[in-house]
Amino acid sequence: MTKTSIERLIPIQESHSVKEAVISLFLKEPLPNPECFESLKPILNFDQIEYLNFVSFPFKFEKGTLSAKPPLTNDKLGFKLIAFKNGLIDHVLQGLNNPDHTILSFHTLMYKSWTDFLAAYKNKVSKAFDIINGNPIYAVSLHYIDEFMWKSKGAIPQQAIFKKSNKVLPDDFYNSINSEFLRTTETDQGKYDRLHVKVNSKELQPMLIISHNLTQILPEAEPIRGPLDKDVLESLELAHTSNKETLRQILKLNVQNKIGLND
């Protein structure tokens, strides 16, 4: 990639390409009433709390006709504590009782570094566990979303951005104006790895998006583990390292340097 062309590939942030980073803890038991978490708003300097609902649209097949029933709403299945900076969302602490699993997650939309993100997680999530003490963590995940804008006419030059024969992306990935690749793997050690790479040159703003989600199922533990337990933090460190290695495998060195991957 020439100097001129690399200047046209613009990371979503000035010094890196992370649009959002998320740490999620999967819990064995449902969260208590979401209103319990409103007490964290002043303690952790959040600006706003929202309550999350689940809406389903049931259908009925009767006498050869498919008809829709009125939507069913289950109020306050979760909460979202939001902190703003300069009018934009900075970070979010969210809890949600999904029908099949419960998740407590910490999101940053103004990522600075892994060290800062992990420190913020430890502070915010540990306070939330004061409310849900005794709810076992059975899995942990780390999700990075990296984004680049292409500031030029014409298709995004994928062969100038991605390494050829990198053992991750197939060779024919580069032979298209728009490309999309999805890989999901699972190991017998309970590790799930989901990589989604999307290149879209036809949008008004051409974009390159790399979404990488790593989840680790944790072994049973006594006493019940919390968000700062050794195996939780080790799993997060391993996931962070794995994400960086994947980016090194697929991105050319000058693109890696542009986002500070090797700093």
Residue pairs with C-beta under 8 A, 6 or more apart in sequence:
1 9
1 157
1 160
1 161
1 252
1 254
1 255
5 152
5 157
5 160
6 254
6 255
6 258
8 150
8 151
8 152
9 148
9 149
9 150
9 151
9 161
9 208
9 255
9 258
10 148
10 149
10 150
10 151
11 17
11 146
11 147
11 148
11 258
11 259
12 18
12 19
12 146
12 147
12 148
12 149
13 19
13 111
15 259
15 260
16 111
16 259
16 260
17 146
17 147
17 148
17 210
17 259
18 111
18 144
18 145
18 146
19 109
19 111
19 145
19 146
19 147
20 107
20 108
20 109
20 111
20 143
20 144
20 145
21 107
21 108
21 111
21 117
21 142
21 143
21 144
21 145
22 105
22 106
22 107
22 108
22 141
22 142
22 143
23 105
23 106
23 117
23 121
23 125
23 140
23 141
23 142
23 236
24 103
24 104
24 105
24 140
24 141
24 142
24 143
24 215
25 103
25 104
25 105
25 125
25 137
25 139
25 140
25 227
25 232
26 101
26 102
26 103
26 137
26 138
26 139
26 140
26 141
26 215
27 102
27 103
27 104
27 132
27 135
27 136
27 137
27 138
28 102
28 135
28 136
28 137
28 138
29 102
29 135
29 136
30 97
30 102
31 78
31 95
31 96
31 97
31 102
31 104
31 132
31 135
32 131
32 132
33 76
34 51
34 52
34 76
34 77
34 78
34 79
34 95
35 51
35 76
35 79
36 131
37 49
37 79
37 81
37 93
37 95
37 128
37 131
38 49
38 79
39 131
40 46
40 81
40 93
40 127
40 128
40 131
41 47
41 48
41 49
41 81
43 127
44 81
44 83
44 93
44 123
44 124
44 127
45 83
46 81
46 82
46 83
46 93
47 82
47 83
47 84
48 81
48 82
48 84
49 79
49 80
49 81
49 82
50 79
50 80
50 82
51 75
51 76
51 78
51 79
51 80
52 76
52 77
52 78
52 79
52 80
52 94
52 96
53 73
53 74
53 75
53 76
53 77
54 73
54 74
54 77
54 98
54 99
55 71
55 72
55 73
55 74
56 71
56 72
57 68
57 69
57 71
57 72
58 68
58 69
58 71
58 72
59 66
59 67
59 68
59 69
60 66
60 67
60 68
60 69
61 67
77 96
77 97
77 98
78 94
78 95
78 96
78 97
79 94
79 95
80 92
80 93
80 94
81 92
81 93
81 94
82 89
82 92
83 89
83 90
83 91
83 92
84 90
85 110
88 109
88 110
89 109
90 108
90 109
90 110
91 106
91 107
91 108
91 109
91 110
91 120
91 124
92 105
92 106
92 107
92 109
93 104
93 105
93 106
93 107
93 124
93 125
93 128
94 103
94 104
94 105
94 106
94 107
95 102
95 103
95 104
95 105
95 128
96 102
96 103
96 105
102 135
104 125
104 128
104 132
106 120
106 121
106 124
106 125
108 117
108 120
111 117
114 240
118 233
118 236
121 227
122 227
122 228
125 227
126 226
126 227
126 228
129 135
129 226
129 227
133 226
134 224
135 224
136 221
136 224
136 225
137 218
137 225
137 226
137 227
137 229
137 232
138 217
138 218
139 190
139 215
139 216
139 217
139 218
140 215
140 216
140 218
140 232
140 235
140 236
140 239
141 192
141 213
141 214
141 215
141 216
141 239
142 213
142 214
142 236
142 239
142 240
142 243
143 211
143 212
143 213
143 214
144 210
144 211
144 212
144 213
144 243
145 209
145 210
145 211
146 209
146 210
146 211
146 212
146 247
146 259
147 207
147 208
147 209
147 210
148 207
148 208
148 209
149 205
149 206
149 207
150 156
150 201
150 205
150 206
150 207
150 208
154 201
155 177
155 201
155 206
156 199
156 201
156 206
156 208
158 173
158 174
158 176
158 179
158 199
159 174
160 252
161 208
161 251
161 252
161 255
162 169
162 173
162 174
162 250
162 251
162 252
163 249
163 250
163 251
163 252
164 171
164 174
165 171
166 249
166 250
167 249
168 183
168 195
168 246
168 249
168 250
169 181
169 197
169 250
170 181
173 179
173 181
173 197
176 199
177 201
177 202
178 199
178 200
178 201
178 202
179 197
179 198
179 199
180 196
180 197
180 198
180 199
181 195
181 196
181 197
181 198
182 194
182 195
182 196
182 197
183 193
183 194
183 195
183 196
184 192
184 193
184 194
184 195
185 192
185 193
186 192
186 193
190 216
190 217
190 218
191 214
191 215
191 216
191 217
192 213
192 214
192 215
192 216
192 217
193 212
193 213
193 214
193 215
193 242
194 211
194 212
194 213
194 214
194 215
195 210
195 211
195 212
195 246
196 209
196 210
196 211
196 212
197 208
197 209
197 210
197 211
197 250
198 207
198 208
198 209
198 210
198 211
199 207
199 208
200 206
200 207
200 208
200 209
210 247
210 250
212 243
212 246
212 247
214 239
214 242
214 243
216 235
216 238
216 239
218 225
218 231
218 232
218 235
219 231
221 229
221 231
225 231
225 232
226 232
244 261
247 256
247 261
248 256
248 261
248 262
251 261
256 262
